[in-house]
Amino acid sequence: MEVIMKKFLRIKTWFVRLFSPDKKTLGAIGEDLRKVAVTAIGVGIVGLAVSGDTITVKEAGLVLFVGVILWIYGIILTKVSNS
């Protein structure tokens, strides 16, 4: 019974650390998210300008929209980590 309890507590501790990252981790995630978002925004803009057989205007618009959302979320995470 004691072994099961220790395993349970170890798993619980892991989940708590997983779902409540510290400020340094949030800053790193925010920075990486902004980098991914800038790439997505660039791909969306190029897709809108060069729409053809490989990417439609709707797909390019969707990639652009997702990039903007990710960029805003990255800025929010960076702000939270700096406060």
N, CA, C and O atoms as CSV, one atom per row, in Angstrom:
chain,resi,resn,atom,element,x,y,z
A,1,MET,N,N,0.825,-1.192,0.000
A,1,MET,CA,C,0.000,0.000,0.000
A,1,MET,C,C,0.870,1.258,0.000
A,1,MET,O,O,0.552,2.249,-0.657
A,2,GLU,N,N,1.957,1.200,0.738
A,2,GLU,CA,C,2.851,2.348,0.833
A,2,GLU,C,C,3.523,2.637,-0.509
A,2,GLU,O,O,3.742,3.798,-0.855
A,3,VAL,N,N,3.849,1.598,-1.260
A,3,VAL,CA,C,4.479,1.764,-2.569
A,3,VAL,C,C,3.503,2.430,-3.536
A,3,VAL,O,O,3.890,3.302,-4.314
A,4,ILE,N,N,2.256,2.021,-3.485
A,4,ILE,CA,C,1.238,2.616,-4.351
A,4,ILE,C,C,1.054,4.091,-4.017
A,4,ILE,O,O,0.913,4.920,-4.916
A,5,MET,N,N,1.057,4.418,-2.734
A,5,MET,CA,C,0.894,5.807,-2.312
A,5,MET,C,C,2.072,6.667,-2.781
A,5,MET,O,O,1.878,7.806,-3.205
A,6,LYS,N,N,3.288,6.125,-2.707
A,6,LYS,CA,C,4.460,6.872,-3.171
A,6,LYS,C,C,4.392,7.118,-4.676
A,6,LYS,O,O,4.728,8.205,-5.145
A,7,LYS,N,N,3.957,6.107,-5.434
A,7,LYS,CA,C,3.815,6.272,-6.880
A,7,LYS,C,C,2.746,7.307,-7.199
A,7,LYS,O,O,2.925,8.135,-8.092
A,8,PHE,N,N,1.638,7.262,-6.472
A,8,PHE,CA,C,0.570,8.234,-6.679
A,8,PHE,C,C,1.061,9.653,-6.405
A,8,PHE,O,O,0.781,10.566,-7.182
A,9,LEU,N,N,1.785,9.843,-5.313
A,9,LEU,CA,C,2.294,11.170,-4.977
A,9,LEU,C,C,3.316,11.655,-6.001
A,9,LEU,O,O,3.370,12.844,-6.312
A,10,ARG,N,N,4.119,10.743,-6.522
A,10,ARG,CA,C,5.097,11.097,-7.543
A,10,ARG,C,C,4.397,11.549,-8.829
A,10,ARG,O,O,4.802,12.532,-9.450
A,11,ILE,N,N,3.345,10.824,-9.221
A,11,ILE,CA,C,2.577,11.194,-10.412
A,11,ILE,C,C,1.858,12.519,-10.191
A,11,ILE,O,O,1.810,13.356,-11.092
A,12,LYS,N,N,1.301,12.713,-9.002
A,12,LYS,CA,C,0.608,13.965,-8.681
A,12,LYS,C,C,1.577,15.143,-8.758
A,12,LYS,O,O,1.237,16.186,-9.317
A,13,THR,N,N,2.762,14.991,-8.211
A,13,THR,CA,C,3.768,16.046,-8.256
A,13,THR,C,C,4.153,16.368,-9.695
A,13,THR,O,O,4.326,17.534,-10.049
A,14,TRP,N,N,4.285,15.342,-10.517
A,14,TRP,CA,C,4.625,15.541,-11.922
A,14,TRP,C,C,3.537,16.340,-12.639
A,14,TRP,O,O,3.838,17.254,-13.407
A,15,PHE,N,N,2.260,15.991,-12.385
A,15,PHE,CA,C,1.158,16.719,-13.018
A,15,PHE,C,C,1.091,18.172,-12.558
A,15,PHE,O,O,0.817,19.060,-13.365
A,16,VAL,N,N,1.334,18.422,-11.294
A,16,VAL,CA,C,1.316,19.792,-10.787
A,16,VAL,C,C,2.418,20.608,-11.454
A,16,VAL,O,O,2.181,21.749,-11.852
A,17,ARG,N,N,3.598,20.053,-11.579
A,17,ARG,CA,C,4.701,20.760,-12.236
A,17,ARG,C,C,4.433,20.953,-13.721
A,17,ARG,O,O,4.842,21.958,-14.303
A,18,LEU,N,N,3.742,19.989,-14.340
A,18,LEU,CA,C,3.448,20.074,-15.764
A,18,LEU,C,C,2.460,21.193,-16.064
A,18,LEU,O,O,2.631,21.924,-17.039
A,19,PHE,N,N,1.433,21.333,-15.240
A,19,PHE,CA,C,0.368,22.288,-15.524
A,19,PHE,C,C,0.522,23.625,-14.814
A,19,PHE,O,O,-0.358,24.477,-14.941
A,20,SER,N,N,1.589,23.842,-14.081
A,20,SER,CA,C,1.840,25.153,-13.474
A,20,SER,C,C,3.322,25.508,-13.641
A,20,SER,O,O,4.097,25.456,-12.686
A,21,PRO,N,N,3.699,25.870,-14.875
A,21,PRO,CA,C,5.110,26.189,-15.121
A,21,PRO,C,C,5.524,27.487,-14.441
A,21,PRO,O,O,4.687,28.345,-14.159
A,22,ASP,N,N,6.804,27.622,-14.181
A,22,ASP,CA,C,7.307,28.845,-13.555
A,22,ASP,C,C,7.438,29.959,-14.598
A,22,ASP,O,O,7.195,29.740,-15.785
A,23,LYS,N,N,7.820,31.141,-14.147
A,23,LYS,CA,C,7.860,32.305,-15.035
A,23,LYS,C,C,8.926,32.173,-16.123
A,23,LYS,O,O,8.735,32.651,-17.241
A,24,LYS,N,N,10.027,31.537,-15.803
A,24,LYS,CA,C,11.087,31.361,-16.794
A,24,LYS,C,C,10.598,30.472,-17.944
A,24,LYS,O,O,10.863,30.753,-19.112
A,25,THR,N,N,9.888,29.408,-17.600
A,25,THR,CA,C,9.349,28.512,-18.618
A,25,THR,C,C,8.297,29.219,-19.461
A,25,THR,O,O,8.269,29.062,-20.681
A,26,LEU,N,N,7.427,30.003,-18.813
A,26,LEU,CA,C,6.416,30.756,-19.559
A,26,LEU,C,C,7.066,31.739,-20.529
A,26,LEU,O,O,6.590,31.911,-21.651
A,27,GLY,N,N,8.140,32.376,-20.105
A,27,GLY,CA,C,8.849,33.297,-20.989
A,27,GLY,C,C,9.433,32.591,-22.198
A,27,GLY,O,O,9.360,33.100,-23.316
A,28,ALA,N,N,10.012,31.420,-21.975
A,28,ALA,CA,C,10.592,30.656,-23.085
A,28,ALA,C,C,9.510,30.181,-24.047
A,28,ALA,O,O,9.690,30.229,-25.264
A,29,ILE,N,N,8.387,29.724,-23.503
A,29,ILE,CA,C,7.276,29.283,-24.356
A,29,ILE,C,C,6.730,30.461,-25.151
A,29,ILE,O,O,6.451,30.334,-26.344
A,30,GLY,N,N,6.575,31.610,-24.491
A,30,GLY,CA,C,6.079,32.797,-25.180
A,30,GLY,C,C,6.990,33.235,-26.309
A,30,GLY,O,O,6.522,33.597,-27.389
A,31,GLU,N,N,8.295,33.202,-26.059
A,31,GLU,CA,C,9.253,33.595,-27.093
A,31,GLU,C,C,9.205,32.637,-28.282
A,31,GLU,O,O,9.197,33.075,-29.432
A,32,ASP,N,N,9.174,31.341,-28.012
A,32,ASP,CA,C,9.103,30.359,-29.092
A,32,ASP,C,C,7.787,30.467,-29.855
A,32,ASP,O,O,7.755,30.304,-31.075
A,33,LEU,N,N,6.711,30.740,-29.137
A,33,LEU,CA,C,5.407,30.874,-29.774
A,33,LEU,C,C,5.387,32.075,-30.719
A,33,LEU,O,O,4.798,32.016,-31.798
A,34,ARG,N,N,6.031,33.154,-30.308
A,34,ARG,CA,C,6.097,34.329,-31.185
A,34,ARG,C,C,6.913,34.035,-32.438
A,34,ARG,O,O,6.579,34.525,-33.516
A,35,LYS,N,N,7.973,33.247,-32.315
A,35,LYS,CA,C,8.779,32.888,-33.490
A,35,LYS,C,C,7.969,32.039,-34.470
A,35,LYS,O,O,8.013,32.263,-35.679
A,36,VAL,N,N,7.233,31.068,-33.942
A,36,VAL,CA,C,6.382,30.229,-34.791
A,36,VAL,C,C,5.307,31.084,-35.452
A,36,VAL,O,O,4.990,30.897,-36.627
A,37,ALA,N,N,4.747,32.024,-34.689
A,37,ALA,CA,C,3.679,32.872,-35.206
A,37,ALA,C,C,4.171,33.767,-36.334
A,37,ALA,O,O,3.470,33.947,-37.330
A,38,VAL,N,N,5.365,34.329,-36.191
A,38,VAL,CA,C,5.905,35.188,-37.254
A,38,VAL,C,C,6.107,34.375,-38.527
A,38,VAL,O,O,5.860,34.874,-39.625
A,39,THR,N,N,6.549,33.140,-38.390
A,39,THR,CA,C,6.698,32.271,-39.558
A,39,THR,C,C,5.345,31.997,-40.199
A,39,THR,O,O,5.217,32.047,-41.422
A,40,ALA,N,N,4.331,31.707,-39.381
A,40,ALA,CA,C,2.990,31.443,-39.909
A,40,ALA,C,C,2.419,32.679,-40.594
A,40,ALA,O,O,1.777,32.569,-41.639
A,41,ILE,N,N,2.646,33.844,-40.016
A,41,ILE,CA,C,2.169,35.082,-40.635
A,41,ILE,C,C,2.850,35.283,-41.990
A,41,ILE,O,O,2.200,35.658,-42.967
A,42,GLY,N,N,4.140,35.037,-42.042
A,42,GLY,CA,C,4.864,35.156,-43.309
A,42,GLY,C,C,4.351,34.193,-44.362
A,42,GLY,O,O,4.181,34.567,-45.522
A,43,VAL,N,N,4.104,32.957,-43.961
A,43,VAL,CA,C,3.576,31.959,-44.896
A,43,VAL,C,C,2.189,32.373,-45.373
A,43,VAL,O,O,1.863,32.221,-46.550
A,44,GLY,N,N,1.376,32.893,-44.463
A,44,GLY,CA,C,0.038,33.339,-44.846
A,44,GLY,C,C,0.074,34.490,-45.836
A,44,GLY,O,O,-0.697,34.511,-46.795
A,45,ILE,N,N,0.963,35.445,-45.610
A,45,ILE,CA,C,1.076,36.587,-46.528
A,45,ILE,C,C,1.568,36.131,-47.899
A,45,ILE,O,O,1.038,36.554,-48.926
A,46,VAL,N,N,2.574,35.274,-47.910
A,46,VAL,CA,C,3.073,34.755,-49.188
A,46,VAL,C,C,1.991,33.934,-49.876
A,46,VAL,O,O,1.834,34.007,-51.095
A,47,GLY,N,N,1.245,33.153,-49.101
A,47,GLY,CA,C,0.156,32.368,-49.681
A,47,GLY,C,C,-0.929,33.237,-50.285
A,47,GLY,O,O,-1.503,32.886,-51.316
A,48,LEU,N,N,-1.215,34.367,-49.655
A,48,LEU,CA,C,-2.207,35.285,-50.223
A,48,LEU,C,C,-1.697,35.934,-51.506
A,48,LEU,O,O,-2.458,36.144,-52.451
A,49,ALA,N,N,-0.416,36.245,-51.529
A,49,ALA,CA,C,0.156,36.914,-52.699
A,49,ALA,C,C,0.338,35.959,-53.872
A,49,ALA,O,O,0.187,36.360,-55.026
A,50,VAL,N,N,0.658,34.711,-53.590
A,50,VAL,CA,C,0.971,33.749,-54.642
A,50,VAL,C,C,-0.023,32.592,-54.594
A,50,VAL,O,O,0.383,31.431,-54.647
A,51,SER,N,N,-1.297,32.886,-54.496
A,51,SER,CA,C,-2.284,31.802,-54.432
A,51,SER,C,C,-2.336,31.102,-55.784
A,51,SER,O,O,-2.361,31.745,-56.834
A,52,GLY,N,N,-2.352,29.801,-55.738
A,52,GLY,CA,C,-2.333,29.018,-56.969
A,52,GLY,C,C,-2.785,27.602,-56.695
A,52,GLY,O,O,-3.764,27.378,-55.983
A,53,ASP,N,N,-2.069,26.646,-57.262
A,53,ASP,CA,C,-2.446,25.244,-57.139
A,53,ASP,C,C,-2.135,24.664,-55.766
A,53,ASP,O,O,-2.866,23.798,-55.286
A,54,THR,N,N,-1.075,25.118,-55.132
A,54,THR,CA,C,-0.635,24.480,-53.892
A,54,THR,C,C,-1.369,24.992,-52.665
A,54,THR,O,O,-1.573,24.228,-51.721
A,55,ILE,N,N,-1.773,26.257,-52.642
A,55,ILE,CA,C,-2.466,26.812,-51.484
A,55,ILE,C,C,-3.562,27.755,-51.982
A,55,ILE,O,O,-3.340,28.576,-52.871
A,56,THR,N,N,-4.734,27.620,-51.396
A,56,THR,CA,C,-5.845,28.487,-51.782
A,56,THR,C,C,-5.836,29.748,-50.928
A,56,THR,O,O,-5.099,29.850,-49.947
A,57,VAL,N,N,-6.663,30.694,-51.319
A,57,VAL,CA,C,-6.750,31.948,-50.571
A,57,VAL,C,C,-7.318,31.690,-49.179
A,57,VAL,O,O,-6.888,32.315,-48.210
A,58,LYS,N,N,-8.280,30.774,-49.073
A,58,LYS,CA,C,-8.862,30.445,-47.763
A,58,LYS,C,C,-7.822,29.826,-46.836
A,58,LYS,O,O,-7.751,30.167,-45.655
A,59,GLU,N,N,-7.022,28.919,-47.374
A,59,GLU,CA,C,-5.975,28.298,-46.558
A,59,GLU,C,C,-4.936,29.321,-46.116
A,59,GLU,O,O,-4.498,29.307,-44.965
A,60,ALA,N,N,-4.546,30.199,-47.018
A,60,ALA,CA,C,-3.567,31.231,-46.672
A,60,ALA,C,C,-4.131,32.173,-45.617
A,60,ALA,O,O,-3.425,32.571,-44.691
A,61,GLY,N,N,-5.405,32.528,-45.757
A,61,GLY,CA,C,-6.046,33.383,-44.758
A,61,GLY,C,C,-6.124,32.717,-43.407
A,61,GLY,O,O,-5.940,33.368,-42.378
A,62,LEU,N,N,-6.397,31.412,-43.398
A,62,LEU,CA,C,-6.462,30.666,-42.143
A,62,LEU,C,C,-5.092,30.612,-41.468
A,62,LEU,O,O,-4.990,30.801,-40.255
A,63,VAL,N,N,-4.050,30.357,-42.240
A,63,VAL,CA,C,-2.693,30.324,-41.682
A,63,VAL,C,C,-2.319,31.698,-41.133
A,63,VAL,O,O,-1.710,31.796,-40.067
A,64,LEU,N,N,-2.674,32.744,-41.845
A,64,LEU,CA,C,-2.404,34.108,-41.389
A,64,LEU,C,C,-3.147,34.403,-40.089
A,64,LEU,O,O,-2.576,34.974,-39.160
A,65,PHE,N,N,-4.416,34.015,-40.023
A,65,PHE,CA,C,-5.229,34.240,-38.821
A,65,PHE,C,C,-4.664,33.478,-37.623
A,65,PHE,O,O,-4.551,34.039,-36.534
A,66,VAL,N,N,-4.311,32.216,-37.813
A,66,VAL,CA,C,-3.735,31.414,-36.727
A,66,VAL,C,C,-2.402,32.010,-36.284
A,66,VAL,O,O,-2.096,32.022,-35.092
A,67,GLY,N,N,-1.616,32.497,-37.222
A,67,GLY,CA,C,-0.349,33.136,-36.875
A,67,GLY,C,C,-0.540,34.362,-36.011
A,67,GLY,O,O,0.209,34.575,-35.057
A,68,VAL,N,N,-1.542,35.177,-36.336
A,68,VAL,CA,C,-1.811,36.376,-35.538
A,68,VAL,C,C,-2.270,35.992,-34.135
A,68,VAL,O,O,-1.848,36.608,-33.156
A,69,ILE,N,N,-3.130,34.983,-34.028
A,69,ILE,CA,C,-3.605,34.522,-32.716
A,69,ILE,C,C,-2.435,33.992,-31.885
A,69,ILE,O,O,-2.324,34.315,-30.702
A,70,LEU,N,N,-1.572,33.192,-32.485
A,70,LEU,CA,C,-0.409,32.666,-31.763
A,70,LEU,C,C,0.534,33.786,-31.336
A,70,LEU,O,O,1.100,33.734,-30.244
A,71,TRP,N,N,0.708,34.791,-32.180
A,71,TRP,CA,C,1.578,35.917,-31.858
A,71,TRP,C,C,1.041,36.681,-30.653
A,71,TRP,O,O,1.798,37.035,-29.748
A,72,ILE,N,N,-0.266,36.933,-30.643
A,72,ILE,CA,C,-0.882,37.634,-29.508
A,72,ILE,C,C,-0.736,36.809,-28.234
A,72,ILE,O,O,-0.424,37.349,-27.173
A,73,TYR,N,N,-0.962,35.506,-28.337
A,73,TYR,CA,C,-0.826,34.633,-27.173
A,73,TYR,C,C,0.623,34.608,-26.674
A,73,TYR,O,O,0.859,34.583,-25.466
A,74,GLY,N,N,1.583,34.617,-27.587
A,74,GLY,CA,C,2.991,34.667,-27.193
A,74,GLY,C,C,3.338,35.953,-26.478
A,74,GLY,O,O,4.112,35.941,-25.521
A,75,ILE,N,N,2.775,37.070,-26.930
A,75,ILE,CA,C,3.006,38.348,-26.254
A,75,ILE,C,C,2.413,38.317,-24.848
A,75,ILE,O,O,3.030,38.803,-23.900
A,76,ILE,N,N,1.217,37.747,-24.715
A,76,ILE,CA,C,0.582,37.655,-23.395
A,76,ILE,C,C,1.426,36.801,-22.454
A,76,ILE,O,O,1.631,37.175,-21.300
A,77,LEU,N,N,1.917,35.657,-22.934
A,77,LEU,CA,C,2.754,34.798,-22.090
A,77,LEU,C,C,4.046,35.501,-21.683
A,77,LEU,O,O,4.495,35.365,-20.545
A,78,THR,N,N,4.637,36.243,-22.598
A,78,THR,CA,C,5.858,36.974,-22.269
A,78,THR,C,C,5.582,38.050,-21.227
A,78,THR,O,O,6.379,38.249,-20.310
A,79,LYS,N,N,4.460,38.740,-21.366
A,79,LYS,CA,C,4.100,39.776,-20.395
A,79,LYS,C,C,3.859,39.169,-19.017
A,79,LYS,O,O,4.288,39.727,-18.007
A,80,VAL,N,N,3.173,38.027,-18.973
A,80,VAL,CA,C,2.916,37.354,-17.695
A,80,VAL,C,C,4.227,36.914,-17.055
A,80,VAL,O,O,4.387,37.013,-15.838
A,81,SER,N,N,5.158,36.432,-17.859
A,81,SER,CA,C,6.427,35.961,-17.295
A,81,SER,C,C,7.289,37.116,-16.792
A,81,SER,O,O,8.108,36.924,-15.893
A,82,ASN,N,N,7.118,38.306,-17.352
A,82,ASN,CA,C,7.914,39.458,-16.926
A,82,ASN,C,C,7.312,40.195,-15.745
A,82,ASN,O,O,7.987,41.020,-15.129
A,83,SER,N,N,6.055,39.916,-15.412
A,83,SER,CA,C,5.426,40.636,-14.291
A,83,SER,C,C,5.587,39.898,-12.982
A,83,SER,O,O,5.116,40.368,-11.947
